[in-house]
Structure formats: structure tokens, C-alpha cells
């Protein structure tokens, strides 16, 4: 028995260390090995459940929760696992209820209390109760100012409400939350005058395109500006003598200041006007625009984003959700797939469809195709930003709980003039959205 305990303990501790290093698959293996020697140990089951959540194996996590229920486990750690499971599977009211139970514990440290209030605030924001969310997350920060996730969430919620001044300020806490290096940040925008500046990218392709509109405003302060861009965006940007480079050409000592692209709005005090008039999109792309004849009506489609995104299930569709569009009886219609990856659940429909695949192109070459499209329809992915940044007519399929950048209501965007937003109603069903898109398309034919 003691030998089994020691072996189980060893695998458990290895699993804990791997989990802290965000090596969730390896941690999962070690927790499973631990359970072979102590099959019903609740602490191991709870940690294994946390791995399942990180790996988005929600059904397997639910099986663990049911097993712990059978053991009549009522520990704080178990309730924490349960609340996280409910939050990740979009059962926000259940998550709130569990956290309410946890908050009754009078022995909570300020650290734990801060985390619980923040998590409950996240759940309320996903129910569109931003007032309650902000109250909880501000209280969370009072308990622990070093809770950078709570600080960030206050920023996100303010941005969603259109309170950009407060929002951008709190949004800066993402640098600390994500452990990004920012020792060479300027204290104010005037500090960069006539200095050597590097703009770094720390987010997705869509975020880079969105925030790139602020780069020309830096030109009023300095002419020495380099911007690091990922390979997928090679040649997509061009503006005066600003250099868009890969990280291979970056040397820390060559620059006076380094700024992450998502911080530009805050540093430049951009609170109202987010127009894209000074675009840094490569003008060569627009040279490929042709006079459109009536032989075809070309529509680009993107329906799912990165599955690793925390709330991807809220923003992404299955391809068969678009059947009402793809099946429009019009011989002039041509539909194009603009996204790179086709998920397993979409493979069968995709093979049967007549979608023309363009997902293998980088954004520069894809943009040269899109510039001649009649319409692009996209869920909240980088393709949405790509098409709208080209001033192509774009329809955005937006979930009931939208990302902060799309605001909470209306069909217009603060960021792109040619983008029209189609929002889910509170039933969170895509069917009504697609029907509205179909009506809009047919009304113009």
C-alpha cells in the first residue's frame, strides 16, 4: 500500500509541475498514471479534471465531476473545478451559483476571494450583465491589485460598453497578465519623438490588422519605425518608409522604445475616432481590382476560427449552418472558402459542396482575390478584419455575447466602414442570423 502511495504521489507531483508549465497533455498522462495506483484519490481526479478543461475534453471532465459527486465530495477545490467546467461549457448561471456557495467560506484568503469574484464577473459579462460584472471585478481588484486578469477584464467590459478611455487604460494590464516584456515602453507618446521605435505583435492576425490603423499616427512623432509581423502577413502592409519585418531581423538593442501594437490606441489617446482612412494595407493589392462584369457574383466565406480560443464555441459555426446561403438558386453565384483549416465536423459537407478553396494563400495573395469579391461573409475571425480592411463589402456573423470590439448593439462597426454586423438574438441560434443574411443578399439581386 505504501509503495502504491509513493508511486502515485510521484506521478501526481510531476503532473502538478507540468500543469503549472501549461504542458496539459503531459500533465494529463501523469495524473492518469497516478490514478492507476490510487484510483479514487479526489485531489488527483480534480487536477485531471482541470487538465480536461484546458484540453477542451469537456465530456471527460463531466465524467470526473460525476465520479466526485458519487464520492459526495464537497471540497473547495472540487467546487472550483465544477464552476470552471460550467463556465467553459457556457452554463454561466450554474457557474455563478457554485461560486456563490464558495464565497460563503469564511476562511478564504484575499487571493482566493479575488479570483472567485473575477470568475463570477466573467460569468455575468457573458450574460450581458456588465454592471454586475464590473462591480465584482472592481471588488476583486480591491482584494488583490495583482490580479491582472481581473484588471484586464475590467478593461474588456469597459471597451464593450464603449468606455474607451477607461477601457484602454485597463487593457494595458494584459502586458503583465501575459508576462510580456515591456521595459522599453515610453511613459507618454511624446517620448518617442525622433526616436527609433519597434512595434511588436502579441495577438492574432485580426488584432494586428485592426490596430495597424494607428501606425501612421506615429509618423507625426518619428520617421524611424519598424513593425514586426508574422509570416502570414508578409507584404500585406506598406506605408511610406516604415519597415515591416519578421522577428528574425529584430535586435533589441537597435531600438529606443518597443511598443505592442495593441497599446497604440492607449498611447495615442484614441477614444472616439477609429477610422481607417490612413490605411497601411499595401496599395499594390488595390491595383488588382478589376472592373466587375455581371458574369459571376463572388462570395467569400469563413465560418470558424482558432479552436484553441477560449470561447470559440460561441463565435464559430459549423459549415452546414451556412447551407441556406450556399444553396441559393442562382447560377451566377460562386462561393469561396477563405479559411485555412476545415474542421472534422465540416469535412463531409465541404467535400459535397462546390466551395472553391483559397485557404492555402497567405493574406497578401488572398487579399488580391478578395479585392474583387462582391461580398465576404465571416464569423468573428481574422478573415473578417482582412476583408473589411480592404473596404470590401463584408457581413460579420456576431455571437450574442460579442467580442468587445463589436460593441453590444447595432449593425455598424466603429472600425470598418464596409462592415455590416448580423447579431445573434438572445436564443444564441445562428439560424435567424443566416436567414437575415440571405434576405439581405437576395434583396440586392
SELUM-590018 format. One record per residue (C-alpha): residue in three letters; x, y, z. Coordinates in steps of 0.2 Angstrom, whole numbers, plus 5000, padded with zeros to 4 digits. Each point is the difference from the previous one (the first is absolute). Layout:
N
ALAXYZ/...
END
This chain:
445
UNK500050005000/UNK501450125005/UNK500949964984/UNK498450044989/UNK499850165010/UNK501850064996/UNK499949954982/UNK498350094998/UNK500750155010/UNK501550014988/UNK498950004984/UNK498850135009/UNK501550125003/UNK500749994983/UNK498250034993/UNK499850165011/UNK501750064994/UNK499549974982/UNK498450085002/UNK500850165007/UNK501150004985/UNK498449994989/UNK500549834993/UNK498249945002/UNK500149844990/UNK501649945009/UNK499250055017/UNK498449904995/UNK501149844997/UNK500850015017/UNK498450035009/UNK499349854991/UNK501549905005/UNK499850055018/UNK498249945000/UNK500649834995/UNK500849985017/UNK498750105010/UNK498449994989/UNK498850115010/UNK501150135007/UNK499050164999/UNK501450134999/UNK500749904985/UNK498349994992/UNK499750195002/UNK501750044992/UNK499649884986/UNK498450094998/UNK500950174998/UNK501149924987/UNK498449944990/UNK499450185001/UNK501650074993/UNK500049874986/UNK498150034997/UNK499649825004/UNK498450065008/UNK499049835000/UNK501549925008/UNK500050145013/UNK498249975003/UNK500349825003/UNK501350045014/UNK498750135008/UNK498749865000/UNK501349885008/UNK500450135014/UNK498150035002/UNK499949815004/UNK501350025013/UNK499050145007/UNK501550124999/UNK499650185006/UNK501750075001/UNK500550184994/UNK501149934986/UNK498649894994/UNK498850144999/UNK501350104991/UNK500249874987/UNK498149994998/UNK499850194998/UNK501450004987/UNK499249864990/UNK498350105000/UNK500950154995/UNK500949924986/UNK498449914993/UNK499150165000/UNK498849965015/UNK500350165008/UNK498650015012/UNK500549835008/UNK501850075001/UNK499450155009/UNK499049895012/UNK501549895005/UNK501150155003/UNK498750075011/UNK500149845011/UNK501950025000/UNK499950185005/UNK499149955016/UNK501749925006/UNK500650125014/UNK501849944999/UNK500350064983/UNK501650094997/UNK500050174990/UNK500849914986/UNK498749874999/UNK498650135003/UNK500750114986/UNK500049854987/UNK498349955004/UNK499350174998/UNK500950024984/UNK499349834993/UNK498350055006/UNK500250164991/UNK500549914984/UNK498449905001/UNK498950155002/UNK500850094985/UNK499649854990/UNK498250025005/UNK500150184994/UNK499950075018/UNK501550114999/UNK499550115015/UNK500149855011/UNK501549944992/UNK501050165002/UNK499450015018/UNK500749835004/UNK501650024991/UNK500350175008/UNK499749925017/UNK501249864994/UNK501450134997/UNK499750075017/UNK500449835008/UNK501549984989/UNK500750144989/UNK501249874992/UNK498549904993/UNK500550064982/UNK498649894992/UNK498750105010/UNK500850164995/UNK500049954982/UNK498249945001/UNK499550175007/UNK500850074984/UNK499149884988/UNK498350045008/UNK500350194999/UNK500549984982/UNK498449904996/UNK499050145008/UNK500950134989/UNK500950075015/UNK501750014990/UNK500950115012/UNK499849895015/UNK500149854989/UNK501750034991/UNK500850045017/UNK499549835008/UNK500349914983/UNK501850045003/UNK500049875015/UNK500149874987/UNK501850034999/UNK500349945018/UNK498649874999/UNK500949924984/UNK501750035007/UNK500550104985/UNK501750105001/UNK499650195000/UNK501550085008/UNK500350114985/UNK498350075000/UNK499950194999/UNK499150095015/UNK499150124987/UNK499950014981/UNK501150155000/UNK501449905006/UNK500249914983/UNK500350174991/UNK501449974988/UNK500449835008/UNK500249834993/UNK498449905003/UNK499649824998/UNK498149944999/UNK499849835006/UNK498549884997/UNK499449905015/UNK498349954994/UNK499149914985/UNK500050054982/UNK498350095001/UNK500650115015/UNK501650054991/UNK498950054985/UNK498850105011/UNK501350095010/UNK501250034985/UNK498950164996/UNK500950095014/UNK501749984993/UNK500050154988/UNK499650115015/UNK501749965007/UNK500850084984/UNK499650175008/UNK501249965013/UNK501449904992/UNK500549944983/UNK501049855006/UNK498749865003/UNK500149824997/UNK498649885003/UNK500149815003/UNK498749904991/UNK499749814999/UNK500449914983/UNK498249994996/UNK499950194998/UNK501650014990/UNK499850144986/UNK498250045007/UNK500650175007/UNK500950144993/UNK500150185005/UNK501350134995/UNK501749955006/UNK499449905015/UNK500749835000/UNK499049845003/UNK501249875005/UNK500049825007/UNK500649965018/UNK501649934992/UNK500650184996/UNK499650065017/UNK501450065012/UNK499550075017/UNK501450125001/UNK499650084984/UNK498550095007/UNK499750145012/UNK498249945004/UNK499049854996/UNK498150005000/UNK498749864998/UNK498850044986/UNK498549985012/UNK500650155010/UNK500050134987/UNK498250065002/UNK500450035019/UNK501750094997/UNK499250114986/UNK498550045010/UNK498849934987/UNK498349995009/UNK498750044986/UNK500650014983/UNK500649834993/UNK499950034982/UNK501149914988/UNK500350144988/UNK501949995002/UNK500149824996/UNK501749915000/UNK499349864989/UNK501249984985/UNK499350114986/UNK500649874987/UNK498649895005/UNK498750134994/UNK500950004983/UNK499249824997/UNK498350075001/UNK499149974984/UNK498450074992/UNK498749885005/UNK498949924987/UNK498449925003/UNK500649824996/UNK500249955018/UNK499550055018/UNK501549955011/UNK499849975018/UNK501449965012/UNK499549905016/UNK500949975017/UNK499049925013/UNK501249935014/UNK501550075008/UNK501449935011/UNK499349865011/UNK501250045014/UNK499250175003/UNK499149985017/UNK498250044994/UNK500249944982/UNK498449905002/UNK499150175002/UNK500750084984/UNK500349864988/UNK498749914989/UNK499949834992/UNK500050014981/UNK498349924998/UNK499350165009/UNK500450094984/UNK499049884989/UNK498650134998/UNK501250114992/UNK501049884990/UNK498549924993/UNK499350164993/UNK499349964982/UNK501050124990/UNK501149944986/UNK501150165001/UNK500549965018/UNK501849945004/UNK500449965018/UNK501850005006/UNK500849935016/UNK501250125008/UNK500549925016/UNK501549885000/UNK499449865011/UNK498449894997/UNK499549925016/UNK499549825001/UNK498250035003/UNK500050114984/UNK501049884989/UNK498549904993/UNK499050154995/UNK501550094993/UNK500449854989/UNK498250004993/UNK499950194998/UNK500750104985/UNK501050125011/UNK501650064991/UNK501449985013/UNK501250155002/UNK500549965018/UNK501849964995/UNK500450184995/UNK500950125012/UNK499150165003/UNK500850104987/UNK499549884986/UNK498349975007/UNK499750185001/UNK500450024981/UNK498549874998/UNK498950085013/UNK500250184992/UNK498949944986/UNK498649915010/UNK498350075001/UNK499849945018/UNK500949925014/UNK499049915014/UNK501049965015/UNK499849955019/UNK501150105012/UNK501749944992/UNK501550084993/UNK499249994983/UNK498750125006/UNK501350135003/UNK500949964984/UNK498550034988/UNK499450155009/UNK501750085000/UNK500049994981/UNK498350105000/UNK499249854993/UNK498249975004/UNK500049895015/UNK498749925011/UNK500549955018/UNK499149865009/UNK500150055018/UNK499649905015/UNK498750055013/UNK501450045012/UNK501250094988/UNK501850045001/UNK500350175007/UNK500550084984/UNK498349974992/UNK499050095014/UNK498449945007/UNK498750064987/UNK499750064982/UNK500649954983/UNK501450124998/UNK501849995005/UNK501150135008/UNK501549924991/UNK499549974982/UNK498850104989/UNK499549854988/UNK499649885014/UNK498249965004/UNK499749905016/UNK498749865002/UNK499849965018/UNK499349855008/UNK498450035011/UNK499949945018/UNK499649824994/UNK501849994994/UNK499449914984/UNK500950034984/UNK498549964989/UNK499250175002/UNK501650084996/UNK500349904984/UNK498250044995/UNK500350185002/UNK501649994989/UNK499049914987/UNK498750134999/UNK501250144999/UNK500949914985/UNK498549964991/UNK499350185002/UNK501550064990/UNK499949884985/
END
